[in-house]
Protein backbone atom coordinates (compact mmCIF):
# COMPACT_ATOMS: atom_id res chain seq x y z
CA UNK A 1 0.00 0.00 0.00
CA UNK A 2 1.42 3.38 -1.01
CA UNK A 3 1.61 6.13 1.60
CA UNK A 4 0.94 9.73 0.66
CA UNK A 5 3.61 12.36 1.20
CA UNK A 6 1.43 13.91 3.90
CA UNK A 7 1.08 10.65 5.86
CA UNK A 8 4.81 9.93 5.53
CA UNK A 9 5.59 13.40 6.83
CA UNK A 10 3.17 12.99 9.74
CA UNK A 11 4.69 9.63 10.66
CA UNK A 12 8.22 11.00 10.47
CA UNK A 13 7.28 14.04 12.55
CA UNK A 14 5.65 11.91 15.22
CA UNK A 15 8.70 9.64 15.39
CA UNK A 16 11.08 12.60 15.58
CA UNK A 17 9.08 14.25 18.33
CA UNK A 18 8.91 11.04 20.35
CA UNK A 19 12.66 10.41 19.98
CA UNK A 20 13.51 13.95 20.99
CA UNK A 21 11.21 13.72 23.98
CA UNK A 22 12.92 10.52 25.11
CA UNK A 23 16.41 11.92 24.60
CA UNK A 24 15.53 14.95 26.71
CA UNK A 25 15.32 12.72 29.77
CA UNK A 26 19.09 12.57 29.88
CA UNK A 27 19.39 16.26 30.75
CA UNK A 28 20.12 17.21 34.34
CA UNK A 29 17.62 20.06 34.65
CA UNK A 30 13.94 19.27 34.29
CA UNK A 31 12.74 21.44 31.41
CA UNK A 32 9.10 22.47 31.51
CA UNK A 33 7.46 24.40 28.68
CA UNK A 34 4.86 26.90 29.92
CA UNK A 35 2.43 28.13 27.25
CA UNK A 36 0.31 31.10 28.32
CA UNK A 37 -0.88 34.63 27.64
CA UNK A 38 1.71 37.28 28.49
CA UNK A 39 0.54 40.16 26.29
CA UNK A 40 -2.74 41.77 25.33
CA UNK A 41 -5.92 42.13 27.43
CA UNK A 42 -5.45 38.75 29.13
CA UNK A 43 -1.78 39.20 30.11
CA UNK A 44 -2.67 38.82 33.77
CA UNK A 45 -3.24 35.11 33.11
CA UNK A 46 0.48 34.62 32.37
CA UNK A 47 1.55 36.73 35.34
CA UNK A 48 -0.56 34.62 37.66
CA UNK A 49 0.83 31.40 36.15
CA UNK A 50 4.37 32.67 36.73
CA UNK A 51 3.63 33.67 40.31
CA UNK A 52 2.16 30.29 41.24
CA UNK A 53 5.08 28.42 39.67
CA UNK A 54 7.67 30.69 41.31
CA UNK A 55 6.06 30.35 44.72
CA UNK A 56 6.07 26.54 44.58
CA UNK A 57 9.68 26.40 43.40
CA UNK A 58 10.80 28.84 46.09
CA UNK A 59 9.18 26.66 48.75
CA UNK A 60 10.99 23.61 47.39
CA UNK A 61 14.46 25.00 46.83
CA UNK A 62 13.96 25.41 43.10
CA UNK A 63 13.66 21.66 42.60
CA UNK A 64 11.08 19.11 41.55
CA UNK A 65 11.66 15.48 42.52
CA UNK A 66 15.23 16.41 43.46
CA UNK A 67 16.05 18.01 40.08
CA UNK A 68 16.66 21.65 39.28
CA UNK A 69 13.99 23.15 37.06
CA UNK A 70 14.11 25.32 33.95
CA UNK A 71 10.85 26.94 32.91
CA UNK A 72 10.67 27.90 29.23
CA UNK A 73 7.84 30.42 28.79
CA UNK A 74 6.04 31.17 25.54
CA UNK A 75 3.37 33.78 24.81
CA UNK A 76 0.26 33.02 22.71
CA UNK A 77 -1.14 36.56 23.24
CA UNK A 78 -4.59 35.09 23.94
CA UNK A 79 -6.70 32.43 22.23
CA UNK A 80 -4.59 31.33 19.25
CA UNK A 81 -4.62 27.59 18.49
CA UNK A 82 -2.36 27.82 15.44
CA UNK A 83 0.35 29.68 17.35
CA UNK A 84 -0.08 27.33 20.33
CA UNK A 85 0.49 24.25 18.18
CA UNK A 86 3.59 25.78 16.60
CA UNK A 87 4.93 26.88 19.99
CA UNK A 88 4.42 23.40 21.46
CA UNK A 89 6.33 21.84 18.56
CA UNK A 90 9.18 24.33 19.01
CA UNK A 91 9.32 23.70 22.74
CA UNK A 92 9.70 19.96 22.17
CA UNK A 93 11.97 19.95 19.12
CA UNK A 94 14.14 23.03 19.70
CA UNK A 95 13.99 23.62 23.46
CA UNK A 96 13.76 19.92 24.33
CA UNK A 97 11.24 20.34 27.14
CA UNK A 98 10.07 17.18 28.86
CA UNK A 99 6.72 18.41 30.15
CA UNK A 100 4.21 20.94 28.79
CA UNK A 101 1.96 23.06 30.99
CA UNK A 102 0.13 26.40 31.17
CA UNK A 103 -2.68 26.62 28.60
CA UNK A 104 -5.19 29.25 29.63
CA UNK A 105 -7.61 29.11 26.67
CA UNK A 106 -9.40 25.94 25.58
CA UNK A 107 -8.72 26.28 21.81
CA UNK A 108 -5.01 26.47 22.63
CA UNK A 109 -5.20 23.36 24.82
CA UNK A 110 -6.93 21.33 22.09
CA UNK A 111 -4.22 22.33 19.60
CA UNK A 112 -1.41 21.43 22.00
CA UNK A 113 -3.09 18.14 22.86
CA UNK A 114 -2.56 16.94 19.29
CA UNK A 115 1.17 17.68 19.58
CA UNK A 116 1.36 16.02 22.99
CA UNK A 117 -0.14 12.86 21.52
CA UNK A 118 2.39 12.78 18.68
CA UNK A 119 5.37 13.37 20.95
CA UNK A 120 4.03 11.42 23.95
CA UNK A 121 4.79 14.43 26.12
CA UNK A 122 2.94 14.71 29.46
CA UNK A 123 0.84 17.89 29.48
CA UNK A 124 -0.66 19.45 32.61
CA UNK A 125 -3.42 22.00 31.99
CA UNK A 126 -3.39 25.00 34.34
CA UNK A 127 -6.65 26.62 33.27
CA UNK A 128 -8.35 25.69 29.95
CA UNK A 129 -11.80 24.54 31.02
CA UNK A 130 -13.68 23.01 28.09
CA UNK A 131 -14.89 19.58 29.19
CA UNK A 132 -13.49 17.51 26.32
CA UNK A 133 -9.85 18.61 26.64
CA UNK A 134 -8.68 15.54 28.59
CA UNK A 135 -10.52 13.22 26.19
CA UNK A 136 -8.69 14.76 23.22
CA UNK A 137 -5.32 13.25 24.21
CA UNK A 138 -4.14 10.48 26.56
CA UNK A 139 -1.18 12.70 27.45
CA UNK A 140 -3.24 15.52 28.99
CA UNK A 141 -4.27 15.88 32.64
CA UNK A 142 -6.07 18.88 34.12
CA UNK A 143 -5.43 20.57 37.48
CA UNK A 144 -7.80 23.51 37.03
CA UNK A 145 -11.54 22.99 36.56
CA UNK A 146 -14.18 22.66 33.89
CA UNK A 147 -16.83 25.28 33.23
CA UNK A 148 -19.47 22.57 33.50
CA UNK A 149 -18.06 21.59 36.89
CA UNK A 150 -18.79 25.04 38.35
CA UNK A 151 -21.98 25.81 36.37
CA UNK A 152 -23.92 22.69 37.41
CA UNK A 153 -23.64 23.39 41.19
CA UNK A 154 -24.87 26.97 40.69
CA UNK A 155 -28.05 25.64 39.10
CA UNK A 156 -28.57 23.19 41.94
CA UNK A 157 -27.96 25.85 44.59
CA UNK A 158 -30.39 28.29 42.96
CA UNK A 159 -33.11 25.64 42.86
CA UNK A 160 -32.50 24.70 46.49
CA UNK A 161 -32.92 28.33 47.45
CA UNK A 162 -36.19 28.98 45.66
CA UNK A 163 -35.17 30.23 42.21
CA UNK A 164 -37.23 28.38 39.64
CA UNK A 165 -36.80 30.55 36.54
CA UNK A 166 -33.58 31.68 34.86
CA UNK A 167 -32.38 33.56 31.80
CA UNK A 168 -28.89 32.39 30.69
CA UNK A 169 -26.21 34.64 29.17
CA UNK A 170 -22.86 33.24 28.00
CA UNK A 171 -19.89 34.26 25.87
CA UNK A 172 -20.12 32.72 22.41
CA UNK A 173 -17.28 30.18 22.43
CA UNK A 174 -16.67 26.59 23.57
CA UNK A 175 -16.58 27.27 27.30
CA UNK A 176 -19.70 29.43 27.08
CA UNK A 177 -21.50 26.57 25.38
CA UNK A 178 -20.29 24.21 28.14
CA UNK A 179 -21.62 26.53 30.82
CA UNK A 180 -25.01 26.88 29.15
CA UNK A 181 -25.27 23.12 28.62
CA UNK A 182 -24.43 22.18 32.21
CA UNK A 183 -26.52 24.89 33.84
CA UNK A 184 -29.59 24.25 31.69
CA UNK A 185 -29.46 20.49 32.15
CA UNK A 186 -29.14 20.65 35.95
CA UNK A 187 -31.69 23.46 36.29
CA UNK A 188 -34.35 21.80 34.16
CA UNK A 189 -33.79 18.33 35.63
CA UNK A 190 -34.35 19.89 39.06
CA UNK A 191 -37.67 21.40 38.01
CA UNK A 192 -36.50 24.86 36.94
CA UNK A 193 -37.26 26.61 33.67
CA UNK A 194 -34.78 28.41 31.39
CA UNK A 195 -36.87 31.24 29.90
CA UNK A 196 -34.24 32.72 27.58
CA UNK A 197 -30.72 32.32 26.21
CA UNK A 198 -28.20 34.85 24.92
CA UNK A 199 -24.74 34.27 23.42
CA UNK A 200 -22.62 37.40 23.28
CA UNK A 201 -19.50 37.94 21.11
CA UNK A 202 -16.12 37.82 22.85
CA UNK A 203 -14.92 41.05 21.27
CA UNK A 204 -17.88 43.28 22.15
CA UNK A 205 -17.98 44.55 25.75
CA UNK A 206 -21.05 46.75 25.11
CA UNK A 207 -23.89 44.93 26.84
CA UNK A 208 -26.52 47.69 26.78
CA UNK A 209 -28.80 46.06 24.20
CA UNK A 210 -28.46 42.62 25.80
CA UNK A 211 -29.30 43.84 29.29
CA UNK A 212 -32.29 45.80 27.99
CA UNK A 213 -33.57 42.66 26.26
CA UNK A 214 -33.33 40.80 29.56
CA UNK A 215 -35.08 43.60 31.43
CA UNK A 216 -37.93 43.55 28.93
CA UNK A 217 -38.27 39.76 29.41
CA UNK A 218 -38.65 40.22 33.22
CA UNK A 219 -37.19 36.85 34.31
CA UNK A 220 -36.91 35.87 37.97
CA UNK A 221 -33.14 35.53 37.65
CA UNK A 222 -30.16 35.65 35.30
CA UNK A 223 -27.17 33.29 35.28
CA UNK A 224 -24.13 34.33 33.26
CA UNK A 225 -20.71 33.08 32.25
CA UNK A 226 -17.91 35.16 30.73
CA UNK A 227 -14.16 34.53 30.82
CA UNK A 228 -12.22 36.45 33.46
CA UNK A 229 -11.06 39.90 32.45
CA UNK A 230 -12.79 42.66 30.54
CA UNK A 231 -16.26 41.20 29.98
CA UNK A 232 -17.65 40.68 33.52
CA UNK A 233 -16.98 44.25 34.80
CA UNK A 234 -18.54 45.71 31.64
CA UNK A 235 -21.64 43.55 32.08
CA UNK A 236 -21.98 44.34 35.79
CA UNK A 237 -21.66 48.07 35.14
CA UNK A 238 -24.53 48.03 32.63
CA UNK A 239 -26.55 45.78 34.94
CA UNK A 240 -26.22 48.38 37.70
CA UNK A 241 -26.93 51.35 35.40
CA UNK A 242 -30.11 49.76 34.05
CA UNK A 243 -31.49 49.18 37.57
CA UNK A 244 -31.84 45.43 37.16
CA UNK A 245 -31.68 44.73 40.90
CA UNK A 246 -34.38 47.33 41.53
CA UNK A 247 -36.45 45.60 38.84
CA UNK A 248 -36.37 42.49 41.05
CA UNK A 249 -34.14 40.36 38.81
CA UNK A 250 -31.60 38.28 40.74
CA UNK A 251 -28.12 37.80 39.29
CA UNK A 252 -25.84 34.76 39.55
CA UNK A 253 -22.63 33.71 37.79
CA UNK A 254 -19.61 31.45 37.80
CA UNK A 255 -16.53 32.71 39.63
CA UNK A 256 -14.88 34.14 36.52
CA UNK A 257 -17.19 37.12 37.05
CA UNK A 258 -15.44 37.97 40.32
CA UNK A 259 -11.93 36.70 39.59
CA UNK A 260 -9.70 37.86 42.47
CA UNK A 261 -7.28 39.43 39.99
CA UNK A 262 -9.92 41.87 38.75
CA UNK A 263 -12.29 42.20 41.71
CA UNK A 264 -10.91 45.41 43.21
CA UNK A 265 -10.84 47.05 39.76
CA UNK A 266 -14.39 45.86 39.08
CA UNK A 267 -15.50 47.77 42.15
CA UNK A 268 -18.74 47.96 44.09
CA UNK A 269 -20.88 46.89 41.10
CA UNK A 270 -19.82 43.36 42.13
CA UNK A 271 -21.10 43.68 45.71
CA UNK A 272 -23.65 41.03 46.60
CA UNK A 273 -23.06 38.90 43.51
CA UNK A 274 -23.37 35.18 44.28
CA UNK A 275 -21.05 32.93 42.28
CA UNK A 276 -19.86 29.32 42.14
CA UNK A 277 -16.18 28.47 41.82
CA UNK A 278 -13.32 26.35 43.09
CA UNK A 279 -11.08 29.00 44.67
CA UNK A 280 -11.30 32.28 46.52
CA UNK A 281 -8.49 34.45 47.84
CA UNK A 282 -10.58 34.47 51.04
CA UNK A 283 -10.74 30.67 51.43
CA UNK A 284 -10.29 30.20 55.21
CA UNK A 285 -8.09 27.07 55.34
CA UNK A 286 -4.68 27.19 57.01
CA UNK A 287 -3.08 26.04 53.75
CA UNK A 288 -4.58 28.98 51.85
CA UNK A 289 -3.79 31.50 54.56
CA UNK A 290 -0.13 30.50 54.31
CA UNK A 291 -0.31 30.53 50.51
CA UNK A 292 -1.71 34.09 50.47
CA UNK A 293 0.79 35.29 53.08
CA UNK A 294 3.73 33.82 51.15
CA UNK A 295 2.34 35.16 47.87
CA UNK A 296 2.06 38.70 49.23
CA UNK A 297 5.52 38.48 50.80
CA UNK A 298 7.04 37.51 47.45
CA UNK A 299 4.99 39.65 45.04
CA UNK A 300 3.50 42.45 47.17
CA UNK A 301 -0.13 43.19 47.94
CA UNK A 302 -0.95 44.92 44.66
CA UNK A 303 -1.56 41.56 42.94
CA UNK A 304 -3.88 39.07 44.62
CA UNK A 305 -3.43 35.36 43.95
CA UNK A 306 -6.23 34.17 41.69
CA UNK A 307 -7.36 30.71 40.68
CA UNK A 308 -4.75 30.88 37.89
CA UNK A 309 -1.92 31.20 40.44
CA UNK A 310 -3.34 28.43 42.62
CA UNK A 311 -3.63 25.99 39.73
CA UNK A 312 -0.09 26.82 38.58
CA UNK A 313 1.11 26.12 42.13
CA UNK A 314 -0.86 22.86 42.18
CA UNK A 315 0.40 21.84 38.73
CA UNK A 316 3.96 22.04 40.03
CA UNK A 317 2.95 20.00 43.08
CA UNK A 318 1.33 17.36 40.86
CA UNK A 319 4.39 17.12 38.60
CA UNK A 320 6.61 16.86 41.68
CA UNK A 321 4.53 14.06 43.21
CA UNK A 322 4.22 12.22 39.89
CA UNK A 323 7.97 12.26 39.23
CA UNK A 324 8.65 11.02 42.73
CA UNK A 325 6.36 8.09 41.94
CA UNK A 326 8.17 7.38 38.65
CA UNK A 327 11.61 7.68 40.23
CA UNK A 328 12.37 10.64 37.98
CA UNK A 329 11.32 8.93 34.74
CA UNK A 330 9.71 11.60 32.53
CA UNK A 331 8.39 9.37 29.76
CA UNK A 332 4.86 10.36 28.84
CA UNK A 333 3.28 7.02 29.66
CA UNK A 334 4.97 6.75 33.04
CA UNK A 335 4.12 10.31 34.10
CA UNK A 336 0.50 10.06 32.98
CA UNK A 337 0.07 6.81 34.89
CA UNK A 338 1.56 8.44 38.00
CA UNK A 339 -0.79 11.42 37.72
CA UNK A 340 -3.89 9.21 37.67
CA UNK A 341 -5.52 9.08 41.10
CA UNK A 342 -3.09 11.61 42.60
CA UNK A 343 -4.64 13.38 45.61
CA UNK A 344 -3.31 16.16 47.83
CA UNK A 345 -4.26 19.28 49.78
CA UNK A 346 -4.33 22.49 47.72
CA UNK A 347 -4.82 26.07 48.90
CA UNK A 348 -8.34 25.67 47.45
CA UNK A 349 -9.02 22.50 49.49
CA UNK A 350 -8.65 18.76 48.80
CA UNK A 351 -8.16 17.86 45.13
CA UNK A 352 -7.52 14.71 43.13
CA UNK A 353 -7.00 13.66 39.54
CA UNK A 354 -9.66 11.19 38.50
CA UNK A 355 -7.89 7.97 37.51
CA UNK A 356 -10.37 7.25 34.71
CA UNK A 357 -10.59 10.71 33.12
CA UNK A 358 -7.35 12.49 34.18
CA UNK A 359 -9.58 15.39 35.17
CA UNK A 360 -9.82 17.32 38.43
CA UNK A 361 -12.17 16.36 41.27
CA UNK A 362 -12.65 19.13 43.84
CA UNK A 363 -14.92 21.18 46.05
CA UNK A 364 -17.05 23.85 44.37
CA UNK A 365 -17.90 26.76 46.66
CA UNK A 366 -20.85 29.13 46.62
CA UNK A 367 -19.59 32.62 47.41
CA UNK A 368 -20.89 36.17 47.81
CA UNK A 369 -18.94 39.37 47.19
CA UNK A 370 -18.65 41.32 50.44
CA UNK A 371 -16.46 44.03 51.91
CA UNK A 372 -13.97 42.49 54.35
CA UNK A 373 -11.46 44.83 55.96
CA UNK A 374 -12.27 47.40 53.31
CA UNK A 375 -11.55 44.96 50.47
CA UNK A 376 -13.91 43.19 48.10
CA UNK A 377 -13.74 39.45 48.81
CA UNK A 378 -15.53 36.33 47.56
CA UNK A 379 -16.81 35.01 50.90
CA UNK A 380 -17.63 31.29 50.79
CA UNK A 381 -20.83 30.27 52.56
CA UNK A 382 -21.87 26.94 51.01
CA UNK A 383 -20.19 24.14 49.06
CA UNK A 384 -20.51 20.98 46.99
CA UNK A 385 -17.89 18.34 47.84
CA UNK A 386 -15.95 16.12 45.43
CA UNK A 387 -17.48 17.51 42.25
CA UNK A 388 -16.50 15.82 38.99
CA UNK A 389 -17.03 17.18 35.50
CA UNK A 390 -20.75 16.57 34.76
CA UNK A 391 -20.09 15.85 31.07
CA UNK A 392 -17.77 12.96 31.90
CA UNK A 393 -20.08 11.64 34.61
CA UNK A 394 -22.92 11.54 32.09
CA UNK A 395 -20.73 9.78 29.53
CA UNK A 396 -19.71 7.15 32.10
CA UNK A 397 -23.31 6.19 32.87
C-alpha positions in Angstrom: 0.0 0.0 0.0 1.4 3.4 -1.0 1.6 6.1 1.6 0.9 9.7 0.7 3.6 12.4 1.2 1.4 13.9 3.9 1.1 10.7 5.9 4.8 9.9 5.5 5.6 13.4 6.8 3.2 13.0 9.7 4.7 9.6 10.7 8.2 11.0 10.5 7.3 14.0 12.5 5.7 11.9 15.2 8.7 9.6 15.4 11.1 12.6 15.6 9.1 14.2 18.3 8.9 11.0 20.3 12.7 10.4 20.0 13.5 13.9 21.0 11.2 13.7 24.0 12.9 10.5 25.1 16.4 11.9 24.6 15.5 14.9 26.7 15.3 12.7 29.8 19.1 12.6 29.9 19.4 16.3 30.7 20.1 17.2 34.3 17.6 20.1 34.7 13.9 19.3 34.3 12.7 21.4 31.4 9.1 22.5 31.5 7.5 24.4 28.7 4.9 26.9 29.9 2.4 28.1 27.2 0.3 31.1 28.3 -0.9 34.6 27.6 1.7 37.3 28.5 0.5 40.2 26.3 -2.7 41.8 25.3 -5.9 42.1 27.4 -5.4 38.8 29.1 -1.8 39.2 30.1 -2.7 38.8 33.8 -3.2 35.1 33.1 0.5 34.6 32.4 1.6 36.7 35.3 -0.6 34.6 37.7 0.8 31.4 36.2 4.4 32.7 36.7 3.6 33.7 40.3 2.2 30.3 41.2 5.1 28.4 39.7 7.7 30.7 41.3 6.1 30.3 44.7 6.1 26.5 44.6 9.7 26.4 43.4 10.8 28.8 46.1 9.2 26.7 48.8 11.0 23.6 47.4 14.5 25.0 46.8 14.0 25.4 43.1 13.7 21.7 42.6 11.1 19.1 41.6 11.7 15.5 42.5 15.2 16.4 43.5 16.0 18.0 40.1 16.7 21.7 39.3 14.0 23.2 37.1 14.1 25.3 33.9 10.8 26.9 32.9 10.7 27.9 29.2 7.8 30.4 28.8 6.0 31.2 25.5 3.4 33.8 24.8 0.3 33.0 22.7 -1.1 36.6 23.2 -4.6 35.1 23.9 -6.7 32.4 22.2 -4.6 31.3 19.2 -4.6 27.6 18.5 -2.4 27.8 15.4 0.3 29.7 17.4 -0.1 27.3 20.3 0.5 24.3 18.2 3.6 25.8 16.6 4.9 26.9 20.0 4.4 23.4 21.5 6.3 21.8 18.6 9.2 24.3 19.0 9.3 23.7 22.7 9.7 20.0 22.2 12.0 20.0 19.1 14.1 23.0 19.7 14.0 23.6 23.5 13.8 19.9 24.3 11.2 20.3 27.1 10.1 17.2 28.9 6.7 18.4 30.1 4.2 20.9 28.8 2.0 23.1 31.0 0.1 26.4 31.2 -2.7 26.6 28.6 -5.2 29.3 29.6 -7.6 29.1 26.7 -9.4 25.9 25.6 -8.7 26.3 21.8 -5.0 26.5 22.6 -5.2 23.4 24.8 -6.9 21.3 22.1 -4.2 22.3 19.6 -1.4 21.4 22.0 -3.1 18.1 22.9 -2.6 16.9 19.3 1.2 17.7 19.6 1.4 16.0 23.0 -0.1 12.9 21.5 2.4 12.8 18.7 5.4 13.4 20.9 4.0 11.4 23.9 4.8 14.4 26.1 2.9 14.7 29.5 0.8 17.9 29.5 -0.7 19.5 32.6 -3.4 22.0 32.0 -3.4 25.0 34.3 -6.7 26.6 33.3 -8.3 25.7 30.0 -11.8 24.5 31.0 -13.7 23.0 28.1 -14.9 19.6 29.2 -13.5 17.5 26.3 -9.9 18.6 26.6 -8.7 15.5 28.6 -10.5 13.2 26.2 -8.7 14.8 23.2 -5.3 13.3 24.2 -4.1 10.5 26.6 -1.2 12.7 27.5 -3.2 15.5 29.0 -4.3 15.9 32.6 -6.1 18.9 34.1 -5.4 20.6 37.5 -7.8 23.5 37.0 -11.5 23.0 36.6 -14.2 22.7 33.9 -16.8 25.3 33.2 -19.5 22.6 33.5 -18.1 21.6 36.9 -18.8 25.0 38.4 -22.0 25.8 36.4 -23.9 22.7 37.4 -23.6 23.4 41.2 -24.9 27.0 40.7 -28.1 25.6 39.1 -28.6 23.2 41.9 -28.0 25.8 44.6 -30.4 28.3 43.0 -33.1 25.6 42.9 -32.5 24.7 46.5 -32.9 28.3 47.4 -36.2 29.0 45.7 -35.2 30.2 42.2 -37.2 28.4 39.6 -36.8 30.6 36.5 -33.6 31.7 34.9 -32.4 33.6 31.8 -28.9 32.4 30.7 -26.2 34.6 29.2 -22.9 33.2 28.0 -19.9 34.3 25.9 -20.1 32.7 22.4 -17.3 30.2 22.4 -16.7 26.6 23.6 -16.6 27.3 27.3 -19.7 29.4 27.1 -21.5 26.6 25.4 -20.3 24.2 28.1 -21.6 26.5 30.8 -25.0 26.9 29.2 -25.3 23.1 28.6 -24.4 22.2 32.2 -26.5 24.9 33.8 -29.6 24.3 31.7 -29.5 20.5 32.2 -29.1 20.7 36.0 -31.7 23.5 36.3 -34.3 21.8 34.2 -33.8 18.3 35.6 -34.4 19.9 39.1 -37.7 21.4 38.0 -36.5 24.9 36.9 -37.3 26.6 33.7 -34.8 28.4 31.4 -36.9 31.2 29.9 -34.2 32.7 27.6 -30.7 32.3 26.2 -28.2 34.8 24.9 -24.7 34.3 23.4 -22.6 37.4 23.3 -19.5 37.9 21.1 -16.1 37.8 22.8 -14.9 41.1 21.3 -17.9 43.3 22.2 -18.0 44.5 25.7 -21.1 46.7 25.1 -23.9 44.9 26.8 -26.5 47.7 26.8 -28.8 46.1 24.2 -28.5 42.6 25.8 -29.3 43.8 29.3 -32.3 45.8 28.0 -33.6 42.7 26.3 -33.3 40.8 29.6 -35.1 43.6 31.4 -37.9 43.5 28.9 -38.3 39.8 29.4 -38.6 40.2 33.2 -37.2 36.8 34.3 -36.9 35.9 38.0 -33.1 35.5 37.7 -30.2 35.6 35.3 -27.2 33.3 35.3 -24.1 34.3 33.3 -20.7 33.1 32.2 -17.9 35.2 30.7 -14.2 34.5 30.8 -12.2 36.4 33.5 -11.1 39.9 32.5 -12.8 42.7 30.5 -16.3 41.2 30.0 -17.7 40.7 33.5 -17.0 44.2 34.8 -18.5 45.7 31.6 -21.6 43.5 32.1 -22.0 44.3 35.8 -21.7 48.1 35.1 -24.5 48.0 32.6 -26.6 45.8 34.9 -26.2 48.4 37.7 -26.9 51.3 35.4 -30.1 49.8 34.1 -31.5 49.2 37.6 -31.8 45.4 37.2 -31.7 44.7 40.9 -34.4 47.3 41.5 -36.5 45.6 38.8 -36.4 42.5 41.0 -34.1 40.4 38.8 -31.6 38.3 40.7 -28.1 37.8 39.3 -25.8 34.8 39.6 -22.6 33.7 37.8 -19.6 31.5 37.8 -16.5 32.7 39.6 -14.9 34.1 36.5 -17.2 37.1 37.0 -15.4 38.0 40.3 -11.9 36.7 39.6 -9.7 37.9 42.5 -7.3 39.4 40.0 -9.9 41.9 38.7 -12.3 42.2 41.7 -10.9 45.4 43.2 -10.8 47.0 39.8 -14.4 45.9 39.1 -15.5 47.8 42.2 -18.7 48.0 44.1 -20.9 46.9 41.1 -19.8 43.4 42.1 -21.1 43.7 45.7 -23.7 41.0 46.6 -23.1 38.9 43.5 -23.4 35.2 44.3 -21.0 32.9 42.3 -19.9 29.3 42.1 -16.2 28.5 41.8 -13.3 26.3 43.1 -11.1 29.0 44.7 -11.3 32.3 46.5 -8.5 34.4 47.8 -10.6 34.5 51.0 -10.7 30.7 51.4 -10.3 30.2 55.2 -8.1 27.1 55.3 -4.7 27.2 57.0 -3.1 26.0 53.7 -4.6 29.0 51.9 -3.8 31.5 54.6 -0.1 30.5 54.3 -0.3 30.5 50.5 -1.7 34.1 50.5 0.8 35.3 53.1 3.7 33.8 51.1 2.3 35.2 47.9 2.1 38.7 49.2 5.5 38.5 50.8 7.0 37.5 47.5 5.0 39.7 45.0 3.5 42.4 47.2 -0.1 43.2 47.9 -0.9 44.9 44.7 -1.6 41.6 42.9 -3.9 39.1 44.6 -3.4 35.4 43.9 -6.2 34.2 41.7 -7.4 30.7 40.7 -4.7 30.9 37.9 -1.9 31.2 40.4 -3.3 28.4 42.6 -3.6 26.0 39.7 -0.1 26.8 38.6 1.1 26.1 42.1 -0.9 22.9 42.2 0.4 21.8 38.7 4.0 22.0 40.0 3.0 20.0 43.1 1.3 17.4 40.9 4.4 17.1 38.6 6.6 16.9 41.7 4.5 14.1 43.2 4.2 12.2 39.9 8.0 12.3 39.2 8.7 11.0 42.7 6.4 8.1 41.9 8.2 7.4 38.6 11.6 7.7 40.2 12.4 10.6 38.0 11.3 8.9 34.7 9.7 11.6 32.5 8.4 9.4 29.8 4.9 10.4 28.8 3.3 7.0 29.7 5.0 6.7 33.0 4.1 10.3 34.1 0.5 10.1 33.0 0.1 6.8 34.9 1.6 8.4 38.0 -0.8 11.4 37.7 -3.9 9.2 37.7 -5.5 9.1 41.1 -3.1 11.6 42.6 -4.6 13.4 45.6 -3.3 16.2 47.8 -4.3 19.3 49.8 -4.3 22.5 47.7 -4.8 26.1 48.9 -8.3 25.7 47.4 -9.0 22.5 49.5 -8.7 18.8 48.8 -8.2 17.9 45.1 -7.5 14.7 43.1 -7.0 13.7 39.5 -9.7 11.2 38.5 -7.9 8.0 37.5 -10.4 7.3 34.7 -10.6 10.7 33.1 -7.4 12.5 34.2 -9.6 15.4 35.2 -9.8 17.3 38.4 -12.2 16.4 41.3 -12.7 19.1 43.8 -14.9 21.2 46.1 -17.1 23.8 44.4 -17.9 26.8 46.7 -20.9 29.1 46.6 -19.6 32.6 47.4 -20.9 36.2 47.8 -18.9 39.4 47.2 -18.6 41.3 50.4 -16.5 44.0 51.9 -14.0 42.5 54.4 -11.5 44.8 56.0 -12.3 47.4 53.3 -11.5 45.0 50.5 -13.9 43.2 48.1 -13.7 39.5 48.8 -15.5 36.3 47.6 -16.8 35.0 50.9 -17.6 31.3 50.8 -20.8 30.3 52.6 -21.9 26.9 51.0 -20.2 24.1 49.1 -20.5 21.0 47.0 -17.9 18.3 47.8 -15.9 16.1 45.4 -17.5 17.5 42.2 -16.5 15.8 39.0 -17.0 17.2 35.5 -20.8 16.6 34.8 -20.1 15.9 31.1 -17.8 13.0 31.9 -20.1 11.6 34.6 -22.9 11.5 32.1 -20.7 9.8 29.5 -19.7 7.1 32.1 -23.3 6.2 32.9 
